Amino acid sequence: MDDDFNTPNALRAVFGLVRDLNRRMDEGDLSTEGLRAAGEMLAEFGEILGLDLSAEGSREEDDKLMDGLLALLREVRQRLREKREWELADEIRGRLLDLGIVLEDKNQGANRDRDRG
């Protein structure tokens, strides 16, 4: 089994893919859809090689962190609105929108809808 399955070349390809993904993420040239597809591909490669390269288990932790950060931003934004610092409050809402998070102002405060796509 030393080189019968060409394992070193397969691992080299996986590391090359990860390097390219990291470069594209740093350049902002990778969509959420592309990242998700690459993650699925890595998980498949890992399965073939007998490695666990999936991100399973971290999704719940990521969601909990995201929810906490969004709650913090909503609170900060609400305080800014109470102080009538509209420009900064609007900038926060705009930056969240750029990330696919819609924050709507309602009478009882801000509500959010996160696009998980």
MIMARKE-444742 format. One line per field, with one value per residue (C-alpha): x, y, z; residue in one letter; residue number from 1. Coordinates in steps of 0.1 Angstrom, whole numbers, always signed. Layout:
u	X,...
v	Y,...
w	Z,...
r	A,...
k	NUM,...
// end
This chain:
u	+0,+31,+23,-2,-31,-9,-18,+10,-3,-39,-29,-9,-41,-61,-35,-34,-71,-71,-43,-63,-94,-76,-61,-95,-112,-84,-90,-128,-132,-152,-189,-207,-220,-185,-172,-199,-193,-155,-162,-184,-157,-131,-153,-156,-118,-113,-138,-119,-86,-100,-98,-125,-122,-159,-170,-197,-204,-191,-222,-242,-213,-210,-247,-246,-216,-233,-266,-246,-227,-259,-276,-246,-248,-285,-280,-253,-273,-304,-283,-270,-305,-316,-287,-299,-266,-284,-254,-235,-266,-274,-238,-241,-274,-258,-227,-250,-270,-237,-233,-268,-283,-315,-321,-356,-365,-399,-417,-405,-369,-349,-356,-333,-334,-302,-297,-280,-275
v	+0,+23,+39,+15,+40,+70,+84,+110,+126,+125,+143,+168,+175,+180,+204,+222,+226,+239,+264,+277,+280,+300,+323,+328,+335,+360,+378,+377,+357,+328,+328,+310,+285,+279,+274,+250,+230,+229,+217,+189,+180,+179,+157,+133,+133,+126,+98,+82,+86,+75,+110,+131,+164,+174,+204,+184,+193,+228,+241,+243,+261,+285,+292,+299,+322,+340,+344,+359,+383,+394,+400,+421,+442,+447,+459,+483,+496,+501,+521,+542,+548,+558,+584,+595,+585,+576,+576,+549,+529,+530,+520,+489,+479,+485,+464,+436,+438,+434,+401,+390,+398,+419,+441,+457,+485,+480,+498,+473,+473,+457,+423,+403,+377,+360,+345,+312,+307
w	+0,+1,-33,-48,-45,-53,-18,-17,-50,-37,-5,-25,-45,-14,+1,-32,-32,+4,-5,-35,-15,+12,-14,-31,+3,+12,-22,-16,-48,-34,-30,-1,-26,-39,-4,+4,-27,-20,+16,+2,-22,+5,+27,-2,-8,+29,+29,+0,+18,+52,+67,+83,+65,+71,+91,+108,+144,+140,+123,+155,+172,+143,+144,+181,+176,+147,+167,+196,+174,+156,+189,+200,+168,+172,+208,+198,+169,+190,+215,+187,+175,+210,+210,+176,+160,+127,+104,+123,+130,+93,+84,+106,+89,+55,+63,+75,+43,+23,+42,+34,+67,+65,+96,+96,+121,+137,+165,+191,+179,+152,+137,+115,+89,+80,+46,+50,+13
r	M,D,D,D,F,N,T,P,N,A,L,R,A,V,F,G,L,V,R,D,L,N,R,R,M,D,E,G,D,L,S,T,E,G,L,R,A,A,G,E,M,L,A,E,F,G,E,I,L,G,L,D,L,S,A,E,G,S,R,E,E,D,D,K,L,M,D,G,L,L,A,L,L,R,E,V,R,Q,R,L,R,E,K,R,E,W,E,L,A,D,E,I,R,G,R,L,L,D,L,G,I,V,L,E,D,K,N,Q,G,A,N,R,D,R,D,R,G
k	1,2,3,4,5,6,7,8,9,10,11,12,13,14,15,16,17,18,19,20,21,22,23,24,25,26,27,28,29,30,31,32,33,34,35,36,37,38,39,40,41,42,43,44,45,46,47,48,49,50,51,52,53,54,55,56,57,58,59,60,61,62,63,64,65,66,67,68,69,70,71,72,73,74,75,76,77,78,79,80,81,82,83,84,85,86,87,88,89,90,91,92,93,94,95,96,97,98,99,100,101,102,103,104,105,106,107,108,109,110,111,112,113,114,115,116,117
// end
